[in-house]
Amino acid sequence: MDDRDDRNNRDDRMDTRRTDTLQQLLQELSQVSGAPGQEQPVRQVMQRYLEPLGEVLSDNLGGIACRKVGQADGPKIMLAGHMDEVGFLVRRITRDGFLKFQPLGGWSSQVLLSHRVEVSTRNGPLVGVIGAKPRHLTPPEERQKLIEPEEMYIDIGASSAEEAMAWGVRPGDPIVPISPLTVLHNEKLLMAKAWDNRVGCALVIEVLRRMQHQPHPNIIYGVATVQEEIGLRGAKTMANLVAPDIGLILEGCPAADTPDVSFDESTVALGRGPAISLYDRSMVPHVGLRNLVMDCAEAQGIPIQYRVSRGGTDGGEIHLSGKGVPSLVVSVPARYIHSHNAILHLDDVVQTARLMVAVVHRLDAGTVARIKQ
């Protein structure tokens, strides 16, 4: 075996270890509860991973940031993922002990019924199931009617409101889906809840880890925001705290490689690399920054995809902060986001991390000045 073969084998072993570590991180982040406004469990995981990587900062809403200085007078580069997932909260407890709930974020009614959920109470978590009138008791003329969340309820097994309250349930308690991470037969496909946007949180950590012993011409802020799903609220407070020069928003976006989506709607697919946003309802990305990211991807041999969106992201607030911040959304595709079970491709996560490392290395003071012009 010559030196080159030995070096390639070492690189292969390092990539395998790195992928295993990344998968463990994704599993840990996806499994914790983090409904909008109740992101504390996610924040605890983020803080544990971020503290060894730099100085940890926070805002007053629960957002967290890790500051890693490469060049003290360099531009501030903000890598942002949001911690919250679409979830629910307890709106009221019926006298029979069922929980009426308020959706938090963009849910489709069609994905809710019969799914298990976890209610976080003052006495600990409770398992329940989302229910509605069974088909057997539904008149034929009503069976084709779409059941709205207002007509549903959560059954936790309580027999009365008093019993539910004795178990610790109170109005306002957060609720999230139960969905253990599952590795599919194709071992690079991971199915779990909350890929929107625990994959972005994992990428914040992974990029900082990859750059831990690398010089860079800037100051990196690895940021995890709160309350994105209900109005991009934590992005505003974190942008005020960081005052970034460049914003890179790391997201989980809908993959469209399913039989019910046409090419005219979207061409984003699993396993084809990170997706660069060309437009969404909260932001038109900065062209100069977009072109830089595209050039970095080409130079690194990283495949990229392009997408437009009817939704918004934290970029909507970040790019409007201060005098304006050149910003871009880079996403990992996932099938069935905003549901109890979504699927992503591990290679897309790795390629997105590689791309962000390459981009950060390029963002020196001169380059950022040219982008702003």
N, C-alpha and C positions, 0 to 999 in steps of 0.2 A: 504494500500500500504506500503510495507516495504522499508527500505532504499535503497536496491539494485534496486528495481523497480523505485524509485524516481530518482536515479542516472542515470539509463538507459534512462528514459524519458528526463532528462536534456541533456544527450549526444545526443539523437535523435534530440532535438530542436536545439542544437548547430550545428550538422551536416547539418540540413536543412538550417539554416541561412548562414553557410559557403558556401554551394552549391549555394544558391541564389546569394551571393556576387561574387562567382567565375563566375557564368554565366553572371552577369552584366559586369565583367571585360573582359570576352571573347568577349562579344558583342561590347564593346567600342573599344577594340583593333582591332577586325576584320573589323570594319567599316571605319577606317581612311585609308588614302591613303599613300602608302609607296613603290613606285617602287624603284628598286636598284639605289642608289646614290641620292635618293630624300626621305629619311626616316624621315625628320623633323617632320611631323605630328605624327608619331608613337613615336618618341623620346619625344615629348611633353607629351604624355599620360604616357609613362614610367617614365619620370622624376617626374610627379605629384604623381604617386603611390610610387616611390622609396624614395623620399626625407624624408618621415616620418620614414623610415626603417633603415637608416644608412647614412654614408657619401657618397655623389654622386661625381663620377669622370667621366672624358670623355677623348676620344682621339681626334685627329685632323680631323678625317673623319666623325664624327658624332655618333660614338658608345658611349654608356653610361654604367656605372657600379655603383653598390651600395656596399659599403664595410661595413660589419657587423662583429665586433670583438667579438669573444667569449673568446679566449685565445690569448693574444698579441703576444706570441712567438710561436703560433701554426702554422701548415701548412696552405698554402693558397689554398682554394678550389674554383675553378671557375665553376659556373653554367651558361651556355651560351645558349641563344636563339638568332636567327637573326630577325631583324625588317623588312627586305625587303620582298616583295612578287613578284612573277613573274608579269611583267607588260610590258609596251611599252614606247616609247618616239616618239615625232613628228620628223619625218625625213625631211619632206618638206611639203609645202602647195601648192596644185595645183592651177592653175589660176582660176579654178572654185570653189575654197574654200574647197576642200576635203583634208583630211590629210593623207598622206602616213606615215607609222609608222615602227619603228624598234622594234622587240620583245626583251625584256630583260628577260633572263632566258629560261627555257625549256618548250616551248609551243608546243602542237600538233595542227596542222592546223585544225583538225576536230572539235575542240571545240571553234573556234573563231567566225565564221560567225553569224550575226544577234544578237549578244550580245551587251548590253548597256555598255558604258564605260564613265569614267569621265576624262576630260582633265584638269589638273591643270595649269591655266594661271596666268599671272601677274595681271589680273583683276578679278580673282576668278575662280571657277570651271565651266566647260561647259560639258553638257551631249551630247553624240554622240552614234552612232551605227556603228558597223563594217559591211561593205557592200562589195558586189561583184556583178558581172553581174547576173541578175535573170535567173532562169531556162528557163523561157519563151523565152528569147532571146539567149539562148545558143544552138548551133548546137548539134544534137543528138550525134555526135561522140565525143563531148567534155564534155557531162554531167556526165560521170563516172570519169572524171579527178579530182584528188585532187587539190584544189585551194590552192596555197601557200600564205603566208603572204605578199610577194612582190606584189601579184596581188590584194590584198585587200586595202581598204581605210576606213577612218572614216568620216562619214557624221555628221557634227555638225549643219547643216542647213544654213551654209554661202553660199552666191551666188558668192563670188569671194575671191581671196587671200587677197585683200585689206580689205574686210569686216571681214574675219577671224582675220586678224592682228589688226583691230580696236577693236575687241572683246578681244584682249590680247594674241592671240595665237602666239607662236614663235617656231622655230625649237629647239628641245631639251626639250620641255615641257613634263612632265611625264604623263602617262595615266595608269589607273587601271580599273579593272572591277567594275561594280555596282552590288552589291548583298546584299541586306538587310538580316541580320540574321533572320532565320526562325526556330522556334521550330516545329519539326514534330509531328505527332499524338502520336508517342512514345516520351514523353516529355524529355527523356534523349538524344535524337538525335538532334543535332544542325547543321543546314545547313547555310553556309556562304562562302564568299571568304577568301583567305589568311590564312587558317589553317596552311599552310606551310609558315611562321612559327609563326604566332601570338599566337598559342597555346604554343609554347616554351617561348615566352615573358611572357605570362600569368603565366606560371609555375614558372619562375624566381621570379615574384612578390609573387605568392602564397606560395612558399617555404619560402621566407623571412618573410612573414606575419605569417606563422605557427610557425616560430622559433623566433619571435620577443621577447618573454619573456622566452625563453629557453636557458640554458647554453649550450655551445658547445665547443669542444676542439680545435678550429681552427679559421681561419679568412675566412669568406664567401665573395666571390665577385659574386653578381648577375649581370650578364653582358648581354647587348643587343647589338648585332653587326650589321654592315651595309654590304651591297653588297655581301651577301653570294651567291645569285643566279647567280652572274656573275663572280665567281672565288674565293670565300672565303676571300675576301680582308679585310673586317673589323675584321675578326678573328685574322689576323696576327697583326694588330695594337693593338687590345685589349690584346692579349697575351703578347705583348711587354710591355704594360702598367702594367699589373697585375703580370707577371712572376709567374704563378701558379705552385703549386706542383702537383695538380690533376685537370684534366679537365672532367667535366660532361656536355655533349652537349645534350640539350633538343630540340627535333625536332617534326615535324609532318611528318609521313611517309605514304606511300600508303597502304591502307587496301585492302585485296585481296578476301574478302568474297562476290564476285559478280559472276554471272554465266559464265563469259568469262575468268576466271583465274583458272588454274589447281593447285592442291596441289604441283606439282613439281616446279611451279613458285613461289608460296608463300602460307603460311598458316596463315598470319596475318589477324585478324578479329576484327571488332568492339565489344566492350564490354568484351573482354577477357584479359584486362590489358595492361600495357606498353610493348613495344617491344624492346628487347635488340639486338643491331646490332652485328653480328658475323664477318662481313666483308663488306667493301664498297671500291670503287675505290680510295678513298683518305686515308684510314686508316685501318689497322688491329688493333682492340682494344686490350688494355693491358689485358692479361689473369688474372693477380692478381686482378686488379680492377673489371674485369668482374665477377670473382668468388665471390668477396666481395658483389657486388650488388645482385647476385643470392642468396647468403646466407641471406642477409637482407630481400629479398622478401619472402623467405621461412619462416624466423622467424616471419615476420609480417603477414603471410597468404595472401600475395598479389600475384595474378596470373601474370605470365609473359609469353611473347611470344618471339620468336627468328626470326631474319630476316637477309638476305643478300641483298645487293643493288648494282645496276649498277651505282648509282650516288655517289656524295660525300657530305660531310658536313663540318661545321666549324672545326670539329675535325681534318681534314686534315692539317690545319695550326697550331692549338693549340698543337697537340702532337709533332710537330717538333720545337716548340719554345724553346729557351734557350738550355739546355742540353738534352731536351726531357721531355715530360710531359705524364705520364700514363693517358690515356683518354678513354672514353666510350661514345657511343651515346645511349640515351634512348628516345624512341619516343612514341607519341600518334598516333595510326592509324587513318587515315581519308580516306574515299572513295573520288575518283575523285580530288585529289590534282592537282595543276597546271591547274585548270580550273576555270570557273566563280562561280561554286557552289560545295563545298565539304561538307562532312558529317562526324562528329565525335560523339563519345559517351561520355557523361559527366562523367560517372563512370571511364573511362580510364584516364581522366584528374585528377580526385581525387586520384586514385590509384597511378598514377605517382608522384603526390605531396607527398603522404604518403611515398612512397619508397625513394624519394630523402631526405626527412627529416631523415629517419632512416639511410640512408647511410652517410649523413653528420655527424650525431652523432657518427658514428663508426670511422671516419677518424681523429684519434688523431695522434700525432707525431710518436709514435711507429708503428702504423698500416701503415702510409704512408711510413715510412722508410722501412718496410718489403715489401710493394708493389714495391717500387723502386728497391729493391734488386732482 
